[in-house]
Amino acid sequence: VDWALGADALVRHTAIPDQLHNSGKPIILALHGRPESSYRLEQSGSVPVFSMLASKIGDARYKHYITFWPEYMDIWGTMLPKDKLTCIPVPVDLNEYKPDNPKFDFGQYKGEFNILISDIWRDDVVPFNTLFAAAKFARKHKGVKVHIAGLSEKETKILWPIFDSLRKEGILGCISGQTKGIKGWYTASQMFCTPHVIATRSIREALASGVPVVAGDGCLHTPFTANPMAIDLYADAIERCYRDGHKCNPREIAKEHFSLQQTGESMKYLLEKITKK
């Protein structure tokens, strides 16, 4: 805390000690991910995110708010002062996630064509229907395996009857919790499937790793999209990616949209503006 008190500005996401909060330093608040998720956290009695944000609107200590997602600017701008709200380009470490990273060994569960699902199963968006769309696709194509990372023990237990059935069909490959070795899972896969529309961590990491992405309808970072709730339509999007995925260049998409340089320059400009004031 003593070291932090020497800063010219504070950037916070979750809680900070009162000693910092009341230090007189200008504060920039990084908004919590997806607005609907924030709403659901408070609705469920878990974390009062919306009430916390509302309490900051008239607080002179808070000079600015940032989000990584341009898709949510209208929502946050309805609640927060628009002149204090900025979208910072979301980054991915292109040196960390790259096509030539060593591949994870799927072992006995390796397919001739490997599909990866690695989103966290959060409250507002889960890859539940995505899994069934991928399974539907796999039944039409011999040698396709669907691998799932990011599962909690609770989710694995709930979904085990489904996993067991898909494993017996020869569709389900490896399943895992959150893993530090996820880089190798990307490079060992020929496709990444997600229900998300915004450029989540997993979408950015997959693209940076050179893996074609199938995402939710409206995603701006891949040509292969569909409504994940419509399993048949999403399975068709997987089919299109299977056929034409080699025509796009995921790595170049990541370079263009998610460079650390863009993020750093945008944040530097904002910090300079805040501290000069």
N, C-alpha and C positions, 0 to 999 in steps of 0.2 A: 504493500500500500504506500509506503514512504517513497518508493521509486516512482510509482504511478502519479503521485502528487506533483511531480516535476513536469508532467506532460502539459502541452498547450491545449489539448482537447481530449475528450474521452469518447470512445466508441463502444457502446454496450449492446448486448443482445439479451442476455438474461440478467439476473440480479448482480448488483455491485455493492460493496460495503457502504454504509452510511457516511463514513469518513470521506470517501470519494464523491458520493452523491451530493454532499453538502460542501464540497471544496470550492465551489464557485467556478470550476472549469466548465466550458461549454460542452454539452453532451449531444452526441449523435446516437440515435436509437436505430439499430438494425431490426426491422420488423420481422416477426415470426412467420416464416414460410408462407403457407397458403392461408388466406383469410378464412376460408370455410373451416379449415383445420383449427384455427384459433377459436372460432366460434364454437366448434364442437368440444374443444377442451374445456371451455367455460360451461357449456350446456351440460356436460357430463359431471360437473363438479370437480374436475381435475385441477385445472389451472385457470385463474380468472384473467385471461389475456386481454379480452376486450375492455373489461373494467379498468385494468392497469393502463391501457392506452388512453382511455377516456380521461383518466386522472392526470395525464401528462399534457393535455392540450393547452391548458392555461398555465403550465409550469414554465417559468422563464429560464430554467436551467436547460431545457431541451430546445436546442437551436435548429435541429433538422432530423428528418426521418429518412431512412433508405430502405429500398427493397431491391432484390435482384430480378424481379419478374415484371416486365412491362405489361403483361396480361392483367396484373392486379392493380395497376396505377389508378384506374377509375374507382375501384372498390375502396382502397385506402384513402383516395382523394375525397371520397364522400364523408369520411370520418375525420380526417386530419387536414390541417391547413395546407392547401395546394402549393403555396410558395415555400413551404418547408419540407417538401417531399421530392425525392430524387430517385430515379432508377439507375442503379450502378450495374454495368454489364457483368453477368455471372461468369466466373472463370473455371478453367480446368487446367491442371498442370500437364502440359503437353510433353514435358520431359519424363514425367512419371508414368503416364498412360500413353503407350505407343504400340504400333503394330508388331514390333519385333521383340516385345517382352516374352520371356519364356512361357510356354503354354502349360496350363495345369493338366495333369494326367487324369482324365476321367476313368481310366482303367477299364474294368469290365463293362462300364456303363457308357463308354464312348460310342457315339454314333457315326455313321458316314456323313451326317449333317447334324450339327448340334445347335440347338436353340437355348438361349439363356434368359431366365427371368430372375432379376436380383433386386427388385424394389423392396423396401421395408413395407410391411403390411400395416399401414397407418389407419387412422380412424376414418378419414374421408375418401381415400383412394387405395384400393387393394388390387393386386393382380389376380384376383379370384377367377373372373371370367376370362382373363387373358390366358390362363392356364388351360381352360377347356377349349378355347379357340386353337391354341397350339396343339393340343391333343387331337382335335378334329383334323387339323392339317396333317399331323403325323400319321394318322390312320390311312391317309391317301398315298403316303410316300414311304416306301420301305427304307429302313436305315436311319430314320429321324429320331433323335433323342431330345427330350426336353429336360433341362437342368435348372434347379431352383436354389438360389442362395438368398440369405437375409431372413431366414425363418427363425422365429423364436421357438422355444421348447413347447410353449402353449399352443402355438399355431400348428406345429408339427403333430402334436397329439390330436388336435381337433381334425386335422386334414388326413390323418393316417389311413382311414378306410379308402379315401380317394387315391392317395399315393400308392397304397398296396394294390389297388385295382389297376392303376396305370402301369405300375411296375410289372404286374403279371401280363399285361398287354404288350410289354416290351417298349413302352413309350417313355416312361420316366427314367431319367438318368440319375445323376448325382443330386442329392439334396444336402443343404448345409445351412448353418446359422450365419451370422455376420462373420466374415473371414478377412484377415489381413492379406490373404492370397488372391483377392478378387481380380487383380490385374491379369493373372494367368487364366482365370475363367473367361474373361473377355476374349483374349487372343486364341483360346482353344475353341471358341464358338464361331459359327458362321452367320448368326443372326441374334439380335437382341430384341425382346418383346416387352412392352410396357403399356400400362393403361394411361400414363401421364400425357399431358399436353404441354406443360411448361418444360423447360430444359432442366430436369432434375439432375442430381449428381450422377445417377446411373446412365442417363441418356448422354450426358457430356463425356463420361468416362468411356462408354462404349464407342461413341463416334471418334474420340481421340485414339482409341485402340484400333480403329479401322474397321469396326463392325457395323454393317447395315442395321438400321433401327426401324421397327414397326411401333408406332405410337398412337395415342388417342387422337381422334378427329380434331383438327385445328392446330396440331403441332407444326411449328414453322421450320423445323430442323431436319425433316425427313419427308420424302415424297410418298412414303408408305404409311397411311393413317386410316383409321376407322374407329367407330364407336365401340369400345371394348364391351359395352353391355349387350351389343348385338353380335353374338358369338359367330354367326355365319358370316357377317360382313367383315369382322376382324380376321376370321380365318381366310377370307378372300384377300385381305391386305397382306397376310403372311405369304399367301400364294404368289402375289405380285412381287413381293420382295425376294422370294425364292427364285423367281424367274428373272427379275431385272436388277437385283441388288448389286450385281457386279458393275452396273452402269454408273452408279453414283460413287462419289469419293468421300466417305464419312470423315476421314482424317482432315481433308480440306475444309469441310463444313465446320469442324471443331476449331481449326486454325483461324477461320474467318470470324467466327462468332464468339469464341470463348477464350481468347488469349489473355494471359495474366497482364500483359501490357495495357490492354484496354481498361481492365478493371483498375489497375494501379493509377493510370492517368486520370480516370474519372474520380477516383477517391481522393487523389492528391489535389485536384482542382477544388473539390468540395471542402476539404480540410483547410486549404488556403483561404477560401472565401469566409469560412466560419471563424477562423482565428483572426483574420484582418478586421472583421466586425467587432 
